[in-house]
Amino acid sequence: MATVHLRIGDLVWGKLGRYPPWPGKVVSPPKDLKKPRGKKCHFVKFFGTEDHAWIKVEQLKPYHAHKEEMIKINKGKRFQQAVDAVEDFLKKAKGKEQNSDGKGDSKGKKTPNKPLKILEEDDEDLSALKDPSEKPVKDDPHFHHFLLSQSEKPASSMEPISKRLKIIDEDSGSTSIQAADSTAINGSIIPTDKRIGFLGLGLMGSGIVSNLLKMGHVVTVWNRTAEKCDLFIQEGARLGRTPAEVASMCDITFSCVSDPKAARDLVLGPSGVLQGIRPGKCYVEMSTVDPETITELSQVITSRGGRFLEAPVAGSQQLSNDGMLVILSAGDRTVYEDCSSCFQAMGKTSFFLGEAGNAARMMLILNMVQGSFMATIAEGLTLAQATGQSQQTFLDILCQGQMASTFVDQKCQNILQGNFKPDYYLKHIQKDLRLAISMGDMANHPTPMAAAANEVYKRAKALDQSDNDISAVYRAYIH
């Protein structure tokens, strides 16, 4: 989007990350809220959701000049409700102007070009922007970079969102800690003074490291393919020659690799992490692996006096780039606390799930559900085609029902456009399904749905779809 000159009160279209432009209004940020460092941006309040976000100036367009264009490319129900809210706002504003026509101030001055009033959170006019029948949409991904919903507004001053924690006690006795919408775009993050190491610059690792650097962390990187480090060195990262060197140089070393074998090799192999572990050094395993691998790595790290945490992430390449991952942690609670600023930079939410292995179990269950769901969606699309139904109509209906989500819309659009550029590798979701099925076997728990989905992904891999996105499972049904 082209850069525009805006002022408080202007109506705009704001684009956040990969999500479509959304109608909003430039407003004054709370006094306690710092503007993101190094970014030219405006604080925008979005219609229809009552959420707020810092939006870069190049991602903003004037509302009226681009209204027809935006309405043509966006058809969702929530989007239409947001546009309706803008029109209601404009009608009310116009009504106020008409009521004041001919009524100058005491000196007879008229101010026809006066900007519209800036609505505050407690302004009565806000009722016109909300559909009373609509539930709050805190989970709406369009504005999850920095949410300031009315229910979260303190009575007096506003505390940085990244510092507010919600404690959730679960029936299992484990404790989850959810950092409220703490993200890489939030300029209030104070980076730890600990030296950070990161091993593995793949789809997920690259976005994580980028956000750590943006938030001011001192990061040393290593990757099996050294060329991938170059970009991050240019951004201020330091280069480690081996995993052992990174672990010895840094206070906390993260790793994010493809599978259990790669995770073990990184720690136990030649010049591996274990050789650099000394008493007090922290190792954080972010790879999605099985609980047995986590137990093994935890034991060898702690046997050298190190401290261990597992922290696999739920998300995709785009969510990694946006700093919107969900982090599942387990193991040494003190390491989790030491990683606070890192997790805030790379994710929107982090959970602590107790003893090592619990995060791996939870992550495999989540990915089992996601992989099975994706295979079912692909099956539905191909069945629609086989029975003479419009695949686009199938998607339109699906996105108006209870299963509507950004995930469904994005993946189905990818399929219809034949775009299988990886956001999450198909080979990795098949690996996760395989590990989840094995975990079910060990617990003597049936996983027939996952087993069926796993066979479909294996078929897709046989068709050379391993390095494509998980949505390429569609091709297993058409060949």
C-alpha positions in Angstrom: 0.0 0.0 0.0 1.2 3.5 -0.8 2.2 5.9 2.1 -0.4 8.5 2.9 -0.5 11.5 5.2 -3.0 11.0 7.9 -4.3 12.7 11.1 -6.2 11.7 14.1 -9.9 11.0 13.2 -9.2 9.9 9.6 -11.0 6.8 8.4 -8.7 4.3 6.8 -8.2 0.8 5.5 -5.5 -0.9 7.6 -3.7 -4.0 6.5 -2.1 -6.3 9.2 0.2 -9.1 8.0 -1.3 -11.5 5.6 -4.9 -10.5 6.5 -7.1 -8.4 4.2 -7.5 -4.6 4.7 -10.0 -3.7 7.4 -11.9 -0.5 8.0 -10.7 1.6 10.9 -10.1 5.1 12.3 -6.8 6.7 13.3 -7.0 7.5 17.1 -4.8 8.7 19.8 -3.0 5.9 21.6 -3.2 5.6 25.4 -0.6 7.8 27.1 1.2 4.8 28.6 1.5 3.0 25.3 4.8 3.4 23.5 5.0 3.5 19.7 6.9 0.5 18.2 10.5 1.4 17.8 11.8 2.1 14.3 8.4 2.1 12.7 6.4 5.0 11.2 2.9 4.0 12.1 -0.5 5.1 13.3 -2.7 3.7 16.1 -5.9 2.4 14.5 -9.2 1.4 16.0 -11.0 -1.2 13.9 -14.7 -1.1 13.2 -16.8 -4.1 14.0 -14.3 -5.6 16.5 -13.4 -2.7 18.8 -9.8 -3.9 18.6 -6.7 -1.6 18.1 -3.3 -2.0 16.5 -0.3 -0.1 15.5 -0.3 -0.1 11.6 2.7 0.9 9.5 1.9 4.0 7.3 2.6 2.0 4.1 -0.2 -0.4 5.1 -2.9 2.3 5.3 -5.2 3.7 2.7 -7.9 6.5 2.9 -11.3 4.9 3.5 -13.5 6.7 0.9 -11.0 6.6 -2.0 -10.7 2.9 -1.8 -14.1 1.8 -0.5 -15.4 0.2 -3.7 -12.1 -1.5 -4.3 -12.1 -3.1 -0.9 -15.7 -4.2 -0.9 -15.1 -6.0 -4.2 -12.3 -8.1 -2.8 -13.7 -8.9 0.6 -17.0 -10.7 1.1 -17.0 -12.1 4.6 -19.8 -11.6 7.1 -17.6 -9.9 9.7 -16.1 -7.6 7.0 -19.6 -6.5 5.9 -20.6 -5.8 9.5 -17.5 -3.7 9.9 -18.3 -1.7 6.8 -21.9 -1.3 8.1 -20.5 0.1 11.3 -18.4 2.7 9.4 -21.6 3.8 7.5 -23.5 4.1 10.8 -20.7 6.2 12.2 -20.7 8.4 9.2 -24.5 8.9 9.4 -24.2 9.9 13.0 -21.4 12.3 12.3 -23.3 13.8 9.4 -26.4 14.3 11.6 -24.3 16.2 14.1 -23.0 18.5 11.4 -26.5 19.2 10.2 -27.7 20.0 13.7 -24.9 22.5 14.1 -25.3 24.2 10.7 -25.5 28.0 11.1 -24.6 27.9 14.7 -21.1 29.4 14.9 -19.3 30.1 18.1 -19.8 33.2 20.1 -17.6 35.1 17.7 -19.5 33.9 14.6 -16.8 31.7 13.3 -17.7 28.5 11.4 -15.6 25.4 11.3 -17.1 23.3 8.4 -13.8 21.4 7.9 -13.3 20.5 11.6 -12.2 16.8 11.9 -14.6 14.3 13.3 -14.6 13.8 17.0 -12.2 11.2 18.2 -14.2 8.6 20.1 -12.8 7.3 23.4 -13.3 3.8 24.7 -16.1 5.0 27.1 -17.8 7.3 24.6 -21.5 6.6 24.2 -21.2 6.8 20.5 -19.3 3.5 20.5 -22.6 1.7 20.8 -23.3 2.5 17.2 -20.3 0.5 16.2 -21.2 -2.7 17.9 -23.7 -5.4 17.0 -25.2 -6.3 20.4 -26.0 -9.8 19.1 -22.4 -10.4 18.2 -20.0 -12.0 20.7 -16.7 -10.3 21.3 -14.2 -11.3 18.7 -11.0 -11.4 20.7 -9.7 -14.3 18.7 -10.3 -12.6 15.3 -6.9 -13.0 13.6 -7.2 -9.7 11.7 -6.2 -7.7 14.7 -4.3 -10.0 17.0 -1.0 -8.1 16.8 -2.0 -5.7 19.6 -5.5 -6.0 21.1 -6.9 -3.5 23.4 -10.5 -4.6 23.9 -12.8 -2.6 26.2 -13.0 -5.4 28.7 -9.2 -5.2 29.1 -9.1 -1.5 29.7 -7.9 -0.6 33.2 -9.9 1.9 35.2 -7.0 4.4 35.3 -3.7 3.9 33.4 -3.0 1.3 30.9 -0.5 -1.4 31.8 1.6 -2.8 28.9 -0.4 -5.8 27.6 2.8 -7.9 27.3 3.2 -7.8 31.1 -0.3 -9.0 32.0 -0.6 -12.7 32.7 -3.6 -14.9 33.1 -3.1 -18.0 35.3 -5.2 -21.0 34.4 -5.2 -24.0 36.8 -6.1 -27.2 35.0 -7.7 -30.4 36.3 -4.5 -32.2 35.7 -2.7 -30.1 38.3 -0.4 -28.5 35.8 -0.5 -24.7 35.4 -0.7 -22.7 32.2 0.4 -19.1 32.0 -1.0 -17.1 29.1 0.7 -13.9 28.3 -2.0 -11.6 27.0 -1.3 -10.7 23.4 2.4 -10.1 23.8 3.8 -9.8 20.3 6.8 -8.7 18.3 5.0 -5.6 17.3 4.5 -4.5 20.9 7.2 -2.0 21.6 6.9 -2.4 25.4 8.9 -5.7 25.4 12.1 -5.3 27.4 14.6 -7.8 26.0 16.5 -10.0 28.4 20.2 -9.2 29.0 20.9 -13.0 28.6 22.8 -14.1 25.5 20.5 -16.0 23.2 21.6 -18.8 20.8 19.4 -20.2 18.1 20.0 -23.4 16.1 17.9 -24.1 12.9 16.7 -21.4 10.5 14.0 -23.2 8.7 10.4 -22.0 8.0 9.7 -21.5 11.7 13.1 -20.7 13.0 13.8 -17.8 10.6 10.7 -15.9 11.7 11.5 -16.5 15.4 15.1 -15.2 15.1 14.0 -12.2 13.1 11.5 -11.2 15.9 14.1 -11.8 18.6 16.5 -9.4 16.8 13.7 -6.8 16.2 13.0 -6.7 19.9 16.7 -6.1 20.8 17.9 -9.5 21.9 21.5 -10.5 21.5 21.3 -13.6 19.3 24.0 -16.0 18.0 22.8 -18.2 15.1 23.8 -21.5 13.6 22.3 -23.5 10.7 23.4 -26.7 9.0 23.3 -24.8 5.7 25.5 -21.8 6.7 24.2 -19.5 3.9 20.9 -19.2 5.7 22.7 -17.3 8.5 23.8 -14.5 6.2 20.6 -12.5 6.3 20.5 -12.6 10.1 24.1 -11.6 10.4 23.2 -8.5 8.4 20.4 -7.8 10.8 22.8 -7.9 13.8 23.0 -11.6 14.8 26.3 -13.2 15.6 27.5 -16.4 13.9 28.3 -19.6 15.7 30.5 -22.1 14.0 29.0 -25.2 15.6 26.1 -26.0 18.0 28.6 -26.7 20.7 30.1 -23.2 20.3 26.7 -21.5 20.4 25.8 -23.4 23.6 29.0 -22.5 25.2 28.8 -18.8 24.2 25.1 -18.3 25.2 23.1 -18.4 28.3 20.0 -19.8 26.6 20.2 -21.8 23.4 17.0 -22.6 21.4 16.7 -25.2 18.7 14.0 -25.7 16.1 14.6 -28.6 13.7 12.6 -31.0 11.6 12.2 -34.3 13.5 13.4 -36.4 16.5 16.5 -37.7 14.7 17.6 -34.1 13.8 16.9 -33.0 17.4 19.0 -35.8 18.8 21.9 -35.3 16.4 22.0 -31.6 17.2 22.6 -32.4 20.9 24.4 -35.7 20.8 26.3 -35.6 17.5 29.9 -34.3 16.8 30.3 -30.7 18.0 26.8 -31.0 19.4 25.1 -28.9 22.0 26.0 -31.3 24.8 29.7 -30.4 24.4 28.9 -26.8 25.1 26.7 -27.3 28.1 28.0 -26.2 31.5 26.3 -25.8 34.9 23.6 -23.1 34.6 23.4 -23.2 30.8 19.8 -23.4 29.4 18.7 -25.5 26.4 15.2 -25.0 24.9 14.0 -27.6 22.4 11.3 -26.0 20.2 11.1 -28.9 17.6 7.9 -31.0 17.5 9.1 -34.4 18.6 7.9 -37.4 20.6 7.9 -37.3 24.5 10.6 -40.0 24.6 13.0 -37.8 22.7 12.3 -34.9 25.1 12.9 -37.2 28.1 16.2 -38.3 26.6 17.4 -34.8 25.8 16.3 -33.5 29.2 18.3 -36.2 31.0 21.5 -35.6 29.1 21.4 -31.8 29.4 20.7 -31.9 33.1 23.4 -34.6 33.7 25.9 -31.9 32.7 24.4 -29.4 35.1 22.3 -27.7 32.4 18.7 -26.6 32.6 16.1 -27.9 30.1 12.8 -26.7 28.7 10.8 -28.0 25.8 8.8 -25.3 23.9 7.3 -26.6 20.6 5.2 -24.0 18.8 1.8 -24.1 17.2 1.5 -22.0 14.0 2.9 -21.6 10.5 5.6 -19.7 8.7 3.4 -16.6 8.4 2.5 -16.7 12.1 6.2 -17.1 12.9 7.1 -14.1 10.8 4.3 -12.1 12.5 5.4 -13.0 16.0 2.0 -14.7 16.6 3.0 -18.3 17.5 1.4 -20.2 20.4 4.2 -21.6 22.6 3.7 -24.8 24.7 6.4 -25.2 27.3 7.3 -27.8 29.9 10.3 -28.7 32.0 12.3 -26.3 34.2 9.9 -23.5 35.3 12.8 -21.2 36.0 14.0 -21.5 32.3 10.4 -20.7 31.2 10.6 -17.5 33.3 14.0 -16.6 32.0 12.6 -16.9 28.4 9.8 -14.5 29.1 10.9 -11.7 26.7 11.9 -14.2 24.1 8.5 -15.8 24.1 6.8 -12.4 24.0 8.8 -11.5 20.9 8.0 -14.7 19.0 4.5 -15.5 20.1 1.1 -14.1 21.2 0.6 -16.7 24.0 2.7 -19.1 26.0 1.7 -21.9 28.2 3.6 -23.8 30.9 2.4 -27.4 31.1 4.4 -29.0 33.9 7.0 -31.7 33.5 9.1 -32.3 30.4 7.2 -34.3 27.8 3.8 -32.7 28.4 4.3 -30.1 25.8 5.3 -32.7 23.2 2.2 -34.7 24.0 -0.1 -31.7 23.7 1.6 -30.5 20.5 1.2 -33.9 18.8 -2.4 -34.0 19.7 -3.0 -30.5 18.3 -1.2 -31.3 15.0 -3.0 -34.7 14.8 -6.3 -32.7 14.8 -5.1 -30.2 12.3 -3.7 -32.8 9.9 -6.8 -34.9 10.1 -9.0 -31.8 9.6 -7.0 -30.7 6.5 -7.3 -34.1 5.0 -11.1 -34.0 5.5 -11.4 -30.6 3.9 -9.5 -31.8 0.9 -11.7 -34.8 0.7 -14.8 -32.6 0.8 -13.5 -30.4 -2.0 -12.8 -33.4 -4.3 -16.1 -35.0 -3.5 -17.9 -31.7 -4.4 -16.1 -31.7 -7.7 -16.8 -35.4 -8.3 -20.5 -34.9 -7.7 -20.8 -31.8 -10.0 -20.8 -29.2 -7.2 -18.9 -25.9 -7.3 -15.8 -26.1 -5.1 -16.0 -22.3 -4.7 -19.6 -22.5 -3.5 -18.6 -25.3 -1.1 -16.0 -23.0 0.3 -18.3 -20.0 0.5 -20.9 -22.0 2.4 -18.2 -23.5 4.7 -16.9 -20.0 5.5 -20.4 -18.8 6.6 -20.9 -21.7 9.0 -19.6 -22.8 12.4 -16.3 -24.1 10.9 -15.4 -20.8 9.4 -11.8 -19.8 10.2 -8.8 -18.2 8.6 -7.2 -21.6 8.4 -10.1 -23.1 6.3 -10.3 -20.0 4.0 -6.6 -19.8 3.4 -6.0 -23.5 2.8 -9.0 -23.9 0.5 -8.1 -20.8 -1.5 -4.6 -22.2 -1.9 -6.1 -25.4 -3.3 -8.4 -23.7 -5.7 -5.6 -21.5 -6.9 -3.1 -24.4 -7.2 -0.8 -22.6 -4.8 1.0 -25.0 -2.5 3.9 -22.9 -1.4 4.8 -24.2 2.0 3.5 -22.4 5.1 3.8 -25.7 7.0 5.5 -28.7 5.3 3.3 -31.6 4.3 6.1 -34.0 5.4 6.2 -32.5 8.8 2.4 -32.9 9.5 2.7 -36.5 8.3 5.5 -37.0 10.8 3.4 -35.5 13.5 0.5 -37.8 12.6 2.8 -40.8 12.8 4.1 -39.8 16.2 0.6 -39.1 17.5 -0.5 -42.6 16.4 2.5 -44.1 18.1 1.7 -42.2 21.3 -1.9 -43.5 21.1 -0.6 -47.0 20.8 1.6 -46.6 23.9 -1.4 -45.3 25.8 -3.6 -48.1 24.4 -5.9 -45.4 22.9 -7.4 -45.8 19.5 -6.7 -43.2 16.8 -8.5 -44.4 13.7 -9.2 -41.0 12.3 -5.5 -40.0 12.5 -4.5 -43.3 11.0 -6.7 -42.8 8.0 -5.5 -39.3 7.5 -1.9 -40.5 7.8 -2.4 -42.9 4.9 -3.6 -40.0 2.8 -0.6 -37.9 3.6 1.7 -40.9 2.8 0.0 -41.1 -0.6 0.7 -37.4 -1.1 4.3 -37.9 -0.2 4.6 -40.7 -2.7 3.4 -38.1 -5.3 6.3 -35.8 -4.4 4.3 -33.4 -2.3 6.6 -33.6 0.8 8.1 -30.1 0.5 4.8 -28.5 -0.4 2.2 -27.0 2.0 0.0 -29.4 4.0 -2.9 -28.3 1.7 -1.2 -30.3 -1.1 -2.8 -33.4 0.5 -5.6 -32.5 -1.9 -3.4 -34.0 -4.7 -3.6 -37.4 -3.0 -7.3 -37.4 -4.0 -7.0 -36.4 -7.6 -4.2 -38.7 -8.7 
